[in-house]
Amino acid sequence: MEGGAVGAETRLAPEELEALLLIMNFYRDAELRGARLLLNLHRHLRDPDSQAKLTRHLADETRHAWLWTQRICELGGAPSDVVGGYQHRMGQKIGVPRDVVEILALTIVAENRALERYNEHAMRTGVDKGTLEVLEAVTADEQWHLSWVGEKLSELAPGRGGQDRVAQLLERYRAAEQEVYASFQADEAKLLDLIRRESQ
């Protein structure tokens, strides 16, 4: 990895590049915080199948954070701490999950948002080749994450309050997530607008 130089395929105006790097740092932060949530799951799901899948999932999350870190550096930026990122806001809104069903339900909601956001980014016009490659790589993994977590949640539901509890949790988490994401998007838009105004 070599930082400090923008690839020939990028050709972004300085303010556009700064905005892209900000968004990539948001992605990186969400992946790192998602990994921390998975580490909590390791303490709850001790069966061999879950341990294998959790370890793969955790490896994916940290690899995603690395891919975003690498891309940020390739574009001449630097990884930076994010204050008040998506996962942090979700934690503030929802609180600490109390059991494995709550962690799994929260994981599904967060992974759905990640998949939606990455797909939306990939469909924008003018996405450079290197960034598109990262988006395609992380999106492919998110599909499997949703699949195995959903299956595990269905498997555990009967002994943990039933499908009704799971449905209520998902409904509550999705409603909270929509509020969180709307506020996150609004704040992100303000930051991006500030970047553009400062460059003029």
Biotite code that builds the C-alpha atoms (Angstrom):
import biotite.structure as struc

atoms = struc.array([
    struc.Atom([0.000, 0.000, 0.000], chain_id="A", res_id=1, res_name="MET", atom_name="CA", element="C"),
    struc.Atom([1.349, 3.420, -0.894], chain_id="A", res_id=2, res_name="GLU", atom_name="CA", element="C"),
    struc.Atom([-0.401, 6.487, 0.464], chain_id="A", res_id=3, res_name="GLY", atom_name="CA", element="C"),
    struc.Atom([0.024, 10.042, -0.715], chain_id="A", res_id=4, res_name="GLY", atom_name="CA", element="C"),
    struc.Atom([-0.939, 9.701, -4.369], chain_id="A", res_id=5, res_name="ALA", atom_name="CA", element="C"),
    struc.Atom([-4.310, 9.607, -5.998], chain_id="A", res_id=6, res_name="VAL", atom_name="CA", element="C"),
    struc.Atom([-4.635, 6.877, -8.603], chain_id="A", res_id=7, res_name="GLY", atom_name="CA", element="C"),
    struc.Atom([-4.873, 7.963, -12.221], chain_id="A", res_id=8, res_name="ALA", atom_name="CA", element="C"),
    struc.Atom([-8.422, 6.640, -12.461], chain_id="A", res_id=9, res_name="GLU", atom_name="CA", element="C"),
    struc.Atom([-9.717, 8.955, -9.712], chain_id="A", res_id=10, res_name="THR", atom_name="CA", element="C"),
    struc.Atom([-9.453, 12.544, -11.030], chain_id="A", res_id=11, res_name="ARG", atom_name="CA", element="C"),
    struc.Atom([-11.548, 14.155, -8.301], chain_id="A", res_id=12, res_name="LEU", atom_name="CA", element="C"),
    struc.Atom([-11.591, 17.807, -7.394], chain_id="A", res_id=13, res_name="ALA", atom_name="CA", element="C"),
    struc.Atom([-9.908, 18.370, -4.001], chain_id="A", res_id=14, res_name="PRO", atom_name="CA", element="C"),
    struc.Atom([-13.223, 18.959, -2.208], chain_id="A", res_id=15, res_name="GLU", atom_name="CA", element="C"),
    struc.Atom([-14.739, 15.844, -3.807], chain_id="A", res_id=16, res_name="GLU", atom_name="CA", element="C"),
    struc.Atom([-11.771, 13.778, -2.694], chain_id="A", res_id=17, res_name="LEU", atom_name="CA", element="C"),
    struc.Atom([-11.997, 15.136, 0.854], chain_id="A", res_id=18, res_name="GLU", atom_name="CA", element="C"),
    struc.Atom([-15.703, 14.275, 0.943], chain_id="A", res_id=19, res_name="ALA", atom_name="CA", element="C"),
    struc.Atom([-15.023, 10.755, -0.357], chain_id="A", res_id=20, res_name="LEU", atom_name="CA", element="C"),
    struc.Atom([-12.308, 10.214, 2.250], chain_id="A", res_id=21, res_name="LEU", atom_name="CA", element="C"),
    struc.Atom([-14.700, 11.345, 4.989], chain_id="A", res_id=22, res_name="LEU", atom_name="CA", element="C"),
    struc.Atom([-17.319, 8.834, 3.855], chain_id="A", res_id=23, res_name="ILE", atom_name="CA", element="C"),
    struc.Atom([-14.714, 6.063, 3.678], chain_id="A", res_id=24, res_name="MET", atom_name="CA", element="C"),
    struc.Atom([-13.653, 6.844, 7.238], chain_id="A", res_id=25, res_name="ASN", atom_name="CA", element="C"),
    struc.Atom([-17.311, 6.501, 8.271], chain_id="A", res_id=26, res_name="PHE", atom_name="CA", element="C"),
    struc.Atom([-17.396, 3.089, 6.551], chain_id="A", res_id=27, res_name="TYR", atom_name="CA", element="C"),
    struc.Atom([-14.151, 2.081, 8.245], chain_id="A", res_id=28, res_name="ARG", atom_name="CA", element="C"),
    struc.Atom([-15.459, 3.105, 11.665], chain_id="A", res_id=29, res_name="ASP", atom_name="CA", element="C"),
    struc.Atom([-18.698, 1.164, 11.209], chain_id="A", res_id=30, res_name="ALA", atom_name="CA", element="C"),
    struc.Atom([-16.788, -1.994, 10.248], chain_id="A", res_id=31, res_name="GLU", atom_name="CA", element="C"),
    struc.Atom([-14.486, -1.729, 13.275], chain_id="A", res_id=32, res_name="LEU", atom_name="CA", element="C"),
    struc.Atom([-17.389, -1.196, 15.660], chain_id="A", res_id=33, res_name="ARG", atom_name="CA", element="C"),
    struc.Atom([-19.285, -4.047, 14.027], chain_id="A", res_id=34, res_name="GLY", atom_name="CA", element="C"),
    struc.Atom([-16.309, -6.282, 14.778], chain_id="A", res_id=35, res_name="ALA", atom_name="CA", element="C"),
    struc.Atom([-16.562, -5.333, 18.440], chain_id="A", res_id=36, res_name="ARG", atom_name="CA", element="C"),
    struc.Atom([-20.233, -6.372, 18.491], chain_id="A", res_id=37, res_name="LEU", atom_name="CA", element="C"),
    struc.Atom([-19.253, -9.751, 17.040], chain_id="A", res_id=38, res_name="LEU", atom_name="CA", element="C"),
    struc.Atom([-16.663, -10.240, 19.750], chain_id="A", res_id=39, res_name="LEU", atom_name="CA", element="C"),
    struc.Atom([-19.530, -9.949, 22.247], chain_id="A", res_id=40, res_name="ASN", atom_name="CA", element="C"),
    struc.Atom([-21.372, -12.696, 20.382], chain_id="A", res_id=41, res_name="LEU", atom_name="CA", element="C"),
    struc.Atom([-18.400, -15.054, 20.826], chain_id="A", res_id=42, res_name="HIS", atom_name="CA", element="C"),
    struc.Atom([-19.174, -15.176, 24.544], chain_id="A", res_id=43, res_name="ARG", atom_name="CA", element="C"),
    struc.Atom([-22.800, -16.162, 23.927], chain_id="A", res_id=44, res_name="HIS", atom_name="CA", element="C"),
    struc.Atom([-22.619, -18.636, 21.050], chain_id="A", res_id=45, res_name="LEU", atom_name="CA", element="C"),
    struc.Atom([-20.261, -21.408, 22.119], chain_id="A", res_id=46, res_name="ARG", atom_name="CA", element="C"),
    struc.Atom([-21.287, -24.235, 19.772], chain_id="A", res_id=47, res_name="ASP", atom_name="CA", element="C"),
    struc.Atom([-18.648, -25.167, 17.163], chain_id="A", res_id=48, res_name="PRO", atom_name="CA", element="C"),
    struc.Atom([-20.741, -24.147, 14.128], chain_id="A", res_id=49, res_name="ASP", atom_name="CA", element="C"),
    struc.Atom([-21.445, -20.697, 15.564], chain_id="A", res_id=50, res_name="SER", atom_name="CA", element="C"),
    struc.Atom([-17.822, -20.251, 16.592], chain_id="A", res_id=51, res_name="GLN", atom_name="CA", element="C"),
    struc.Atom([-16.655, -21.055, 13.063], chain_id="A", res_id=52, res_name="ALA", atom_name="CA", element="C"),
    struc.Atom([-19.162, -18.697, 11.459], chain_id="A", res_id=53, res_name="LYS", atom_name="CA", element="C"),
    struc.Atom([-18.515, -15.930, 13.968], chain_id="A", res_id=54, res_name="LEU", atom_name="CA", element="C"),
    struc.Atom([-14.780, -16.169, 13.384], chain_id="A", res_id=55, res_name="THR", atom_name="CA", element="C"),
    struc.Atom([-15.263, -15.920, 9.620], chain_id="A", res_id=56, res_name="ARG", atom_name="CA", element="C"),
    struc.Atom([-17.678, -13.011, 10.086], chain_id="A", res_id=57, res_name="HIS", atom_name="CA", element="C"),
    struc.Atom([-15.256, -11.242, 12.418], chain_id="A", res_id=58, res_name="LEU", atom_name="CA", element="C"),
    struc.Atom([-12.435, -11.778, 9.916], chain_id="A", res_id=59, res_name="ALA", atom_name="CA", element="C"),
    struc.Atom([-14.638, -10.217, 7.227], chain_id="A", res_id=60, res_name="ASP", atom_name="CA", element="C"),
    struc.Atom([-15.413, -7.151, 9.347], chain_id="A", res_id=61, res_name="GLU", atom_name="CA", element="C"),
    struc.Atom([-11.761, -6.491, 10.147], chain_id="A", res_id=62, res_name="THR", atom_name="CA", element="C"),
    struc.Atom([-10.791, -7.147, 6.515], chain_id="A", res_id=63, res_name="ARG", atom_name="CA", element="C"),
    struc.Atom([-13.432, -4.634, 5.425], chain_id="A", res_id=64, res_name="HIS", atom_name="CA", element="C"),
    struc.Atom([-11.965, -2.068, 7.817], chain_id="A", res_id=65, res_name="ALA", atom_name="CA", element="C"),
    struc.Atom([-8.546, -2.830, 6.326], chain_id="A", res_id=66, res_name="TRP", atom_name="CA", element="C"),
    struc.Atom([-9.831, -2.493, 2.742], chain_id="A", res_id=67, res_name="LEU", atom_name="CA", element="C"),
    struc.Atom([-11.266, 0.936, 3.547], chain_id="A", res_id=68, res_name="TRP", atom_name="CA", element="C"),
    struc.Atom([-8.057, 1.914, 5.362], chain_id="A", res_id=69, res_name="THR", atom_name="CA", element="C"),
    struc.Atom([-6.009, 0.797, 2.385], chain_id="A", res_id=70, res_name="GLN", atom_name="CA", element="C"),
    struc.Atom([-8.225, 2.665, -0.088], chain_id="A", res_id=71, res_name="ARG", atom_name="CA", element="C"),
    struc.Atom([-8.124, 5.839, 2.023], chain_id="A", res_id=72, res_name="ILE", atom_name="CA", element="C"),
    struc.Atom([-4.312, 5.712, 2.003], chain_id="A", res_id=73, res_name="CYS", atom_name="CA", element="C"),
    struc.Atom([-4.172, 4.923, -1.724], chain_id="A", res_id=74, res_name="GLU", atom_name="CA", element="C"),
    struc.Atom([-6.181, 8.088, -2.343], chain_id="A", res_id=75, res_name="LEU", atom_name="CA", element="C"),
    struc.Atom([-3.714, 10.145, -0.338], chain_id="A", res_id=76, res_name="GLY", atom_name="CA", element="C"),
    struc.Atom([-5.777, 10.354, 2.845], chain_id="A", res_id=77, res_name="GLY", atom_name="CA", element="C"),
    struc.Atom([-5.255, 8.968, 6.308], chain_id="A", res_id=78, res_name="ALA", atom_name="CA", element="C"),
    struc.Atom([-7.442, 6.832, 8.567], chain_id="A", res_id=79, res_name="PRO", atom_name="CA", element="C"),
    struc.Atom([-9.001, 8.963, 11.271], chain_id="A", res_id=80, res_name="SER", atom_name="CA", element="C"),
    struc.Atom([-11.162, 8.566, 14.326], chain_id="A", res_id=81, res_name="ASP", atom_name="CA", element="C"),
    struc.Atom([-14.845, 9.181, 13.784], chain_id="A", res_id=82, res_name="VAL", atom_name="CA", element="C"),
    struc.Atom([-16.807, 10.925, 16.510], chain_id="A", res_id=83, res_name="VAL", atom_name="CA", element="C"),
    struc.Atom([-20.500, 10.095, 16.606], chain_id="A", res_id=84, res_name="GLY", atom_name="CA", element="C"),
    struc.Atom([-20.441, 7.550, 13.802], chain_id="A", res_id=85, res_name="GLY", atom_name="CA", element="C"),
    struc.Atom([-23.319, 5.278, 12.808], chain_id="A", res_id=86, res_name="TYR", atom_name="CA", element="C"),
    struc.Atom([-22.585, 2.383, 15.176], chain_id="A", res_id=87, res_name="GLN", atom_name="CA", element="C"),
    struc.Atom([-21.938, 4.764, 18.079], chain_id="A", res_id=88, res_name="HIS", atom_name="CA", element="C"),
    struc.Atom([-25.289, 6.440, 17.504], chain_id="A", res_id=89, res_name="ARG", atom_name="CA", element="C"),
    struc.Atom([-27.043, 3.089, 17.298], chain_id="A", res_id=90, res_name="MET", atom_name="CA", element="C"),
    struc.Atom([-25.585, 2.154, 20.670], chain_id="A", res_id=91, res_name="GLY", atom_name="CA", element="C"),
    struc.Atom([-26.782, 5.400, 22.201], chain_id="A", res_id=92, res_name="GLN", atom_name="CA", element="C"),
    struc.Atom([-30.280, 4.991, 20.775], chain_id="A", res_id=93, res_name="LYS", atom_name="CA", element="C"),
    struc.Atom([-30.812, 1.318, 21.547], chain_id="A", res_id=94, res_name="ILE", atom_name="CA", element="C"),
    struc.Atom([-28.624, 0.774, 24.585], chain_id="A", res_id=95, res_name="GLY", atom_name="CA", element="C"),
    struc.Atom([-26.628, -2.332, 25.433], chain_id="A", res_id=96, res_name="VAL", atom_name="CA", element="C"),
    struc.Atom([-28.191, -5.571, 24.110], chain_id="A", res_id=97, res_name="PRO", atom_name="CA", element="C"),
    struc.Atom([-29.207, -7.819, 27.024], chain_id="A", res_id=98, res_name="ARG", atom_name="CA", element="C"),
    struc.Atom([-28.944, -11.251, 25.416], chain_id="A", res_id=99, res_name="ASP", atom_name="CA", element="C"),
    struc.Atom([-27.877, -13.130, 22.316], chain_id="A", res_id=100, res_name="VAL", atom_name="CA", element="C"),
    struc.Atom([-31.212, -12.624, 20.528], chain_id="A", res_id=101, res_name="VAL", atom_name="CA", element="C"),
    struc.Atom([-30.926, -8.855, 20.916], chain_id="A", res_id=102, res_name="GLU", atom_name="CA", element="C"),
    struc.Atom([-27.330, -8.894, 19.631], chain_id="A", res_id=103, res_name="ILE", atom_name="CA", element="C"),
    struc.Atom([-28.310, -10.985, 16.606], chain_id="A", res_id=104, res_name="LEU", atom_name="CA", element="C"),
    struc.Atom([-31.326, -8.794, 15.833], chain_id="A", res_id=105, res_name="ALA", atom_name="CA", element="C"),
    struc.Atom([-29.193, -5.662, 16.096], chain_id="A", res_id=106, res_name="LEU", atom_name="CA", element="C"),
    struc.Atom([-26.571, -7.254, 13.847], chain_id="A", res_id=107, res_name="THR", atom_name="CA", element="C"),
    struc.Atom([-29.192, -7.959, 11.175], chain_id="A", res_id=108, res_name="ILE", atom_name="CA", element="C"),
    struc.Atom([-30.429, -4.363, 11.214], chain_id="A", res_id=109, res_name="VAL", atom_name="CA", element="C"),
    struc.Atom([-26.898, -2.923, 11.031], chain_id="A", res_id=110, res_name="ALA", atom_name="CA", element="C"),
    struc.Atom([-25.784, -5.352, 8.305], chain_id="A", res_id=111, res_name="GLU", atom_name="CA", element="C"),
    struc.Atom([-28.885, -4.504, 6.243], chain_id="A", res_id=112, res_name="ASN", atom_name="CA", element="C"),
    struc.Atom([-27.984, -0.828, 6.425], chain_id="A", res_id=113, res_name="ARG", atom_name="CA", element="C"),
    struc.Atom([-24.374, -1.527, 5.455], chain_id="A", res_id=114, res_name="ALA", atom_name="CA", element="C"),
    struc.Atom([-25.498, -3.551, 2.447], chain_id="A", res_id=115, res_name="LEU", atom_name="CA", element="C"),
    struc.Atom([-27.964, -0.860, 1.374], chain_id="A", res_id=116, res_name="GLU", atom_name="CA", element="C"),
    struc.Atom([-25.421, 1.910, 1.760], chain_id="A", res_id=117, res_name="ARG", atom_name="CA", element="C"),
    struc.Atom([-22.683, 0.068, -0.122], chain_id="A", res_id=118, res_name="TYR", atom_name="CA", element="C"),
    struc.Atom([-25.084, -0.827, -2.954], chain_id="A", res_id=119, res_name="ASN", atom_name="CA", element="C"),
    struc.Atom([-26.232, 2.793, -3.187], chain_id="A", res_id=120, res_name="GLU", atom_name="CA", element="C"),
    struc.Atom([-22.634, 4.021, -3.319], chain_id="A", res_id=121, res_name="HIS", atom_name="CA", element="C"),
    struc.Atom([-21.691, 1.498, -5.996], chain_id="A", res_id=122, res_name="ALA", atom_name="CA", element="C"),
    struc.Atom([-24.565, 2.680, -8.229], chain_id="A", res_id=123, res_name="MET", atom_name="CA", element="C"),
    struc.Atom([-23.479, 6.339, -8.190], chain_id="A", res_id=124, res_name="ARG", atom_name="CA", element="C"),
    struc.Atom([-22.059, 7.727, -11.389], chain_id="A", res_id=125, res_name="THR", atom_name="CA", element="C"),
    struc.Atom([-18.327, 8.282, -11.532], chain_id="A", res_id=126, res_name="GLY", atom_name="CA", element="C"),
    struc.Atom([-17.250, 5.811, -8.824], chain_id="A", res_id=127, res_name="VAL", atom_name="CA", element="C"),
    struc.Atom([-13.578, 5.110, -9.464], chain_id="A", res_id=128, res_name="ASP", atom_name="CA", element="C"),
    struc.Atom([-12.396, 1.581, -10.207], chain_id="A", res_id=129, res_name="LYS", atom_name="CA", element="C"),
    struc.Atom([-10.466, 1.059, -6.963], chain_id="A", res_id=130, res_name="GLY", atom_name="CA", element="C"),
    struc.Atom([-13.359, 2.183, -4.785], chain_id="A", res_id=131, res_name="THR", atom_name="CA", element="C"),
    struc.Atom([-15.819, 0.089, -6.782], chain_id="A", res_id=132, res_name="LEU", atom_name="CA", element="C"),
    struc.Atom([-13.653, -2.981, -6.217], chain_id="A", res_id=133, res_name="GLU", atom_name="CA", element="C"),
    struc.Atom([-13.783, -2.427, -2.450], chain_id="A", res_id=134, res_name="VAL", atom_name="CA", element="C"),
    struc.Atom([-17.548, -1.862, -2.549], chain_id="A", res_id=135, res_name="LEU", atom_name="CA", element="C"),
    struc.Atom([-18.059, -5.092, -4.510], chain_id="A", res_id=136, res_name="GLU", atom_name="CA", element="C"),
    struc.Atom([-15.860, -7.077, -2.113], chain_id="A", res_id=137, res_name="ALA", atom_name="CA", element="C"),
    struc.Atom([-17.595, -5.897, 1.046], chain_id="A", res_id=138, res_name="VAL", atom_name="CA", element="C"),
    struc.Atom([-21.076, -6.232, -0.472], chain_id="A", res_id=139, res_name="THR", atom_name="CA", element="C"),
    struc.Atom([-20.489, -9.880, -1.359], chain_id="A", res_id=140, res_name="ALA", atom_name="CA", element="C"),
    struc.Atom([-19.603, -10.622, 2.275], chain_id="A", res_id=141, res_name="ASP", atom_name="CA", element="C"),
    struc.Atom([-22.595, -8.736, 3.690], chain_id="A", res_id=142, res_name="GLU", atom_name="CA", element="C"),
    struc.Atom([-24.980, -11.105, 1.888], chain_id="A", res_id=143, res_name="GLN", atom_name="CA", element="C"),
    struc.Atom([-23.518, -14.097, 3.726], chain_id="A", res_id=144, res_name="TRP", atom_name="CA", element="C"),
    struc.Atom([-23.484, -12.233, 7.059], chain_id="A", res_id=145, res_name="HIS", atom_name="CA", element="C"),
    struc.Atom([-27.224, -11.590, 6.800], chain_id="A", res_id=146, res_name="LEU", atom_name="CA", element="C"),
    struc.Atom([-27.876, -15.199, 5.827], chain_id="A", res_id=147, res_name="SER", atom_name="CA", element="C"),
    struc.Atom([-26.103, -16.946, 8.689], chain_id="A", res_id=148, res_name="TRP", atom_name="CA", element="C"),
    struc.Atom([-27.165, -14.444, 11.372], chain_id="A", res_id=149, res_name="VAL", atom_name="CA", element="C"),
    struc.Atom([-30.799, -14.711, 10.239], chain_id="A", res_id=150, res_name="GLY", atom_name="CA", element="C"),
    struc.Atom([-30.648, -18.494, 10.368], chain_id="A", res_id=151, res_name="GLU", atom_name="CA", element="C"),
    struc.Atom([-29.116, -18.462, 13.852], chain_id="A", res_id=152, res_name="LYS", atom_name="CA", element="C"),
    struc.Atom([-31.739, -16.016, 15.090], chain_id="A", res_id=153, res_name="LEU", atom_name="CA", element="C"),
    struc.Atom([-34.547, -18.264, 13.786], chain_id="A", res_id=154, res_name="SER", atom_name="CA", element="C"),
    struc.Atom([-32.902, -21.283, 15.395], chain_id="A", res_id=155, res_name="GLU", atom_name="CA", element="C"),
    struc.Atom([-32.619, -19.634, 18.811], chain_id="A", res_id=156, res_name="LEU", atom_name="CA", element="C"),
    struc.Atom([-35.971, -17.836, 18.825], chain_id="A", res_id=157, res_name="ALA", atom_name="CA", element="C"),
    struc.Atom([-38.158, -20.694, 20.159], chain_id="A", res_id=158, res_name="PRO", atom_name="CA", element="C"),
    struc.Atom([-36.166, -20.933, 23.389], chain_id="A", res_id=159, res_name="GLY", atom_name="CA", element="C"),
    struc.Atom([-35.677, -17.180, 23.786], chain_id="A", res_id=160, res_name="ARG", atom_name="CA", element="C"),
    struc.Atom([-39.168, -15.726, 23.704], chain_id="A", res_id=161, res_name="GLY", atom_name="CA", element="C"),
    struc.Atom([-40.355, -17.055, 20.352], chain_id="A", res_id=162, res_name="GLY", atom_name="CA", element="C"),
    struc.Atom([-40.719, -15.563, 16.907], chain_id="A", res_id=163, res_name="GLN", atom_name="CA", element="C"),
    struc.Atom([-43.047, -12.862, 18.244], chain_id="A", res_id=164, res_name="ASP", atom_name="CA", element="C"),
    struc.Atom([-40.243, -11.491, 20.402], chain_id="A", res_id=165, res_name="ARG", atom_name="CA", element="C"),
    struc.Atom([-37.845, -11.553, 17.461], chain_id="A", res_id=166, res_name="VAL", atom_name="CA", element="C"),
    struc.Atom([-40.367, -9.756, 15.240], chain_id="A", res_id=167, res_name="ALA", atom_name="CA", element="C"),
    struc.Atom([-40.947, -7.096, 17.899], chain_id="A", res_id=168, res_name="GLN", atom_name="CA", element="C"),
    struc.Atom([-37.214, -6.612, 18.411], chain_id="A", res_id=169, res_name="LEU", atom_name="CA", element="C"),
    struc.Atom([-36.577, -6.245, 14.685], chain_id="A", res_id=170, res_name="LEU", atom_name="CA", element="C"),
    struc.Atom([-39.451, -3.781, 14.360], chain_id="A", res_id=171, res_name="GLU", atom_name="CA", element="C"),
    struc.Atom([-38.168, -1.698, 17.284], chain_id="A", res_id=172, res_name="ARG", atom_name="CA", element="C"),
    struc.Atom([-34.566, -1.797, 16.102], chain_id="A", res_id=173, res_name="TYR", atom_name="CA", element="C"),
    struc.Atom([-35.508, -0.886, 12.528], chain_id="A", res_id=174, res_name="ARG", atom_name="CA", element="C"),
    struc.Atom([-37.557, 2.092, 13.699], chain_id="A", res_id=175, res_name="ALA", atom_name="CA", element="C"),
    struc.Atom([-34.684, 3.272, 15.891], chain_id="A", res_id=176, res_name="ALA", atom_name="CA", element="C"),
    struc.Atom([-32.204, 2.670, 13.082], chain_id="A", res_id=177, res_name="GLU", atom_name="CA", element="C"),
    struc.Atom([-34.220, 4.777, 10.640], chain_id="A", res_id=178, res_name="GLN", atom_name="CA", element="C"),
    struc.Atom([-34.100, 7.696, 13.078], chain_id="A", res_id=179, res_name="GLU", atom_name="CA", element="C"),
    struc.Atom([-30.391, 7.205, 13.666], chain_id="A", res_id=180, res_name="VAL", atom_name="CA", element="C"),
    struc.Atom([-29.603, 6.961, 9.967], chain_id="A", res_id=181, res_name="TYR", atom_name="CA", element="C"),
    struc.Atom([-31.675, 10.035, 9.114], chain_id="A", res_id=182, res_name="ALA", atom_name="CA", element="C"),
    struc.Atom([-29.790, 12.107, 11.713], chain_id="A", res_id=183, res_name="SER", atom_name="CA", element="C"),
    struc.Atom([-26.479, 10.615, 10.552], chain_id="A", res_id=184, res_name="PHE", atom_name="CA", element="C"),
    struc.Atom([-27.227, 11.484, 6.922], chain_id="A", res_id=185, res_name="GLN", atom_name="CA", element="C"),
    struc.Atom([-28.202, 15.037, 7.884], chain_id="A", res_id=186, res_name="ALA", atom_name="CA", element="C"),
    struc.Atom([-24.966, 15.539, 9.829], chain_id="A", res_id=187, res_name="ASP", atom_name="CA", element="C"),
    struc.Atom([-22.930, 13.923, 7.069], chain_id="A", res_id=188, res_name="GLU", atom_name="CA", element="C"),
    struc.Atom([-24.530, 16.269, 4.516], chain_id="A", res_id=189, res_name="ALA", atom_name="CA", element="C"),
    struc.Atom([-23.602, 19.276, 6.672], chain_id="A", res_id=190, res_name="LYS", atom_name="CA", element="C"),
    struc.Atom([-19.986, 18.098, 6.857], chain_id="A", res_id=191, res_name="LEU", atom_name="CA", element="C"),
    struc.Atom([-19.845, 17.529, 3.104], chain_id="A", res_id=192, res_name="LEU", atom_name="CA", element="C"),
    struc.Atom([-21.372, 20.963, 2.478], chain_id="A", res_id=193, res_name="ASP", atom_name="CA", element="C"),
    struc.Atom([-18.802, 22.537, 4.799], chain_id="A", res_id=194, res_name="LEU", atom_name="CA", element="C"),
    struc.Atom([-16.012, 20.845, 2.856], chain_id="A", res_id=195, res_name="ILE", atom_name="CA", element="C"),
    struc.Atom([-17.387, 22.229, -0.406], chain_id="A", res_id=196, res_name="ARG", atom_name="CA", element="C"),
    struc.Atom([-17.813, 25.769, 0.968], chain_id="A", res_id=197, res_name="ARG", atom_name="CA", element="C"),
    struc.Atom([-14.329, 25.816, 2.467], chain_id="A", res_id=198, res_name="GLU", atom_name="CA", element="C"),
    struc.Atom([-12.834, 24.844, -0.881], chain_id="A", res_id=199, res_name="SER", atom_name="CA", element="C"),
    struc.Atom([-14.454, 27.768, -2.725], chain_id="A", res_id=200, res_name="GLN", atom_name="CA", element="C"),
])
